[in-house]
Amino acid sequence: MAKPPILTLTDITLSFGGNPVFDALGMTVQENDRVCLVGRNGSGKSTLMKVIAGLIEPDQGNIFLRPGQKVGYMDQHPDLSAYDTLGDYARSEIDPIDTYKVDIIAEGLKLNLEAPPKTASGGERRRAALVKIMAEEPELMLLDEPTNHLDIEAIQWLEAELRQTKKAFILISHDRAFLRNLTRATLWVDRGKVHQNPKGFEAFEDWRDKKYDEEDQQRHKLNRLIKSEARWAVEGISARRKRNQGRVRRLLDLKDERSGQIKRQGAAAMEFADSPKSGKLVVDINNISKTFDDKNIVNNLSIKVTRGERIALVGPNGIGKTTVLNILTGILEPDTGTVKLGVNLLTAIFDQNRSALKPEQTLWESLTEDKDLGVSGKNDQIMVRGKPKHVVGYLKEFLFDENQARGPVSVLSGGEKARLLLSRIMARESNLLVMDEPTNDLDVETLDLLQEILDSYDGTVLLVSHDRDFLDRVATTTLAFEGNGKVIPYAGGWSDYQSQKKLRYSDTNQTKDIKKKSRKNNSLASNPNNKVSITFAQLDRLGKLPNLIERNEKEIAKLEEFLSQENLFNDYPEKFQKATDGLIERHEVLANLENEWIELESLSQEV
């Protein structure tokens, strides 16, 4: 007999005034479901998550959670006021036997658990919430933008963890590659309705476009029918007769149906101003090096950036991408080497912290009080691509309504803040666009549009991003930060970089093998048992093994500490058995890792 669903929503209606956020919503979540929740910014995705989590009570409808099942919600803005460290928050409500999981997950997500909440960034707080929910392992995980503020390495780690979990999850994300690789079903929130598709995100865009085509056809038929009935009402002399009042009422009903339809949100009117061209050479850096606090950021990097290129900087958080970006734009001087900037450069900057936006300002003030956009003597107009435009009209082009114009920036969502910053950038002239994490919080449709305008942008783009799909769509050259000051250029985007990197190191190893074979042939008589050198994959594994060994040793120590508790066996036999089994398993893993390290270390000594 099949198990009932983990969660069932029936006839859920929710309204905050005006049009309903949801109307007669129904959905089910089964065991092992992997669902992506998609929709435009402001469509109600996060609200639906909170309804499922029980944090918002609907106006009508029923929510059924199978007895004994737990729903976990990743809070984007968790309250950490009661905790001394991020680790204290992440470990709260977790069985002491399972607290070691917090350390493992935090390491994978690169979160410092000892950081105090008062000084933690918004991204660190989010990661703490993600660590907490993953360590708790509820039957259904609700993950709202889990990849925001994660570098590609951490995203891939999270992707691998979610791929192997047996728990169900619903996730919201702007990261196409992440959604494609993980999801097997789709919930699409659109104008108060939730549409369900039994296929993952890979099929979403074709499915959405088909739905829109069907909607357009139905609207066209409705308009034709209204036009026909209206002509009859005007021209037919019998229209006033009592027996034909039914047709008049039908016409009125058809008009009501049309007026009740909620129009699709259009795309933001994003475009860059036609600007004077820069010189052919934009940036020429020669043998630059930079060190911070004895950390080698970049070492002997040389690269020429020419007009029209899209240069992507990729690598783990904290490795120095923003530093090199500042060197490329002349904001920061290198320790050694030379930087030559091209002529006639007009730079526009999109920074990941949205520091150009002041939370206390209104959207209106954010535009009109910008010294580069304001119009002298006009407090309701801004200069847009050389022409004055009313501030409200311009905000509407970026999908803000009139009521938001006088509201504070502080209440905007992450996606709305990104659109506001883009509106400021696109109003002014530029031929060098510097974009540090521009994709955070943007919906799929806006990402598509941003990609299109970057493709047609007549200037040069310097881009930092952890969105693999976006990098593939936009970048013409990738600067890969590979550690220890090594920054290597590769042609193309993320996928191109990955394939070229494999080929590069494969060629390197082949060269090493040739040299090794030559040495082997020369010394065959004296050392007939000489072996082939270690491969790059083995070297990479060797570098990771010490951390894996240390992690397992910590887990063993935590389990041994737990098992040492007095009366544990008598009071909690199930927990005792679980911990004992876990300890045996960890010891076996540790032994295997140590044997692997010894073997690979021996091979490395032969190179």
Summary of the structure (lengths in Angstrom):
residues: 607
radius of gyration: 29.3
end to end distance: 59.9
largest distance: 115.3
contacts: 1841
relative contact order: 0.09
helix: 46%
strand: 21%
